[in-house]
Amino acid sequence: MRTLKIMLTIFTISAFVACKENKVEPQVIEKTTIIEKEVEVEAAAPKKEDGTSFSIDKDGVEFSNKKGDKKTEIKINDDKKSVEVEK
């Protein structure tokens, strides 16, 4: 009789433990999203200062002169057999 009571007690305790509601807090998962965008930045055109420049290359000869608001450009090309003068 005594063993029966002990076994019944063990059974009821194990039944309560098995049926006990486990409170588990939900886990919060934080997601970080990184978005990369390419941004095109226009570079400012270099400002031509006053003065004279002269260049020779395989395409021809270029001469330019700038003084204040007055600007003169001369281009001589061998391919076109032409001369350009801009003021």
C-alpha positions as CSV (number, residue, x, y, z in Angstrom):
1,M,0.0,0.0,0.0
2,R,2.8,2.3,0.9
3,T,4.6,1.7,-2.5
4,L,1.3,2.3,-4.2
5,K,1.0,5.8,-2.6
6,I,4.6,6.6,-3.5
7,M,4.1,5.5,-7.1
8,L,0.9,7.5,-7.3
9,T,2.6,10.6,-5.9
10,I,5.5,10.3,-8.4
11,F,3.0,9.9,-11.2
12,T,1.0,13.0,-10.3
13,I,4.1,15.1,-9.8
14,S,5.5,14.0,-13.2
15,A,2.1,14.7,-14.8
16,F,2.0,18.2,-13.3
17,V,5.6,18.9,-14.5
18,A,4.8,17.5,-18.0
19,C,1.6,19.6,-18.4
20,K,3.1,22.7,-16.9
21,E,2.9,25.6,-19.3
22,N,6.4,26.7,-20.3
23,K,6.5,30.5,-20.8
24,V,9.2,31.2,-23.4
25,E,9.6,34.8,-24.3
26,P,9.7,35.3,-28.1
27,Q,13.0,36.2,-29.5
28,V,13.2,39.5,-31.3
29,I,15.4,39.2,-34.4
30,E,16.6,42.5,-35.7
31,K,17.6,42.6,-39.4
32,T,19.8,45.4,-40.8
33,T,19.5,46.0,-44.5
34,I,22.3,48.0,-46.2
35,I,21.5,49.5,-49.5
36,E,24.3,50.9,-51.6
37,K,23.7,53.3,-54.5
38,E,26.2,54.7,-56.9
39,V,26.0,58.4,-57.1
40,E,27.4,60.2,-60.1
41,V,29.0,63.5,-59.2
42,E,29.8,65.9,-62.0
43,A,33.2,67.5,-61.6
44,A,33.3,71.1,-62.3
45,A,35.0,72.0,-65.5
46,P,38.5,73.4,-64.7
47,K,38.5,77.1,-65.2
48,K,41.0,78.2,-67.7
49,E,43.1,81.0,-66.4
50,D,44.5,83.8,-68.4
51,G,47.6,83.0,-70.4
52,T,48.9,81.2,-73.5
53,S,49.0,77.5,-74.3
54,F,50.6,75.7,-77.2
55,S,50.5,71.9,-77.9
56,I,51.7,69.7,-80.6
57,D,50.6,66.1,-81.0
58,K,50.1,63.5,-83.8
59,D,46.7,65.2,-84.8
60,G,48.2,68.7,-85.3
61,V,49.0,71.9,-83.6
62,E,46.8,73.9,-81.1
63,F,47.4,77.4,-79.9
64,S,45.2,79.2,-77.5
65,N,45.5,82.6,-75.8
66,K,43.2,84.1,-73.2
67,K,43.3,87.5,-71.7
68,G,40.2,88.5,-69.6
69,D,37.1,88.0,-71.7
70,K,39.1,87.7,-75.0
71,K,39.9,84.2,-76.1
72,T,41.6,83.1,-79.2
73,E,42.1,79.5,-80.3
74,I,43.9,78.3,-83.4
75,K,43.9,74.6,-84.4
76,I,45.8,73.3,-87.4
77,N,45.2,69.6,-88.4
78,D,47.1,67.6,-91.0
79,D,44.2,65.2,-91.7
80,K,41.7,67.9,-92.7
81,K,44.3,70.2,-94.2
82,S,42.4,73.0,-92.5
83,V,42.9,75.8,-90.1
84,E,40.3,76.8,-87.4
85,V,40.4,80.2,-85.7
86,E,38.0,80.9,-82.9
87,K,37.6,84.2,-81.1
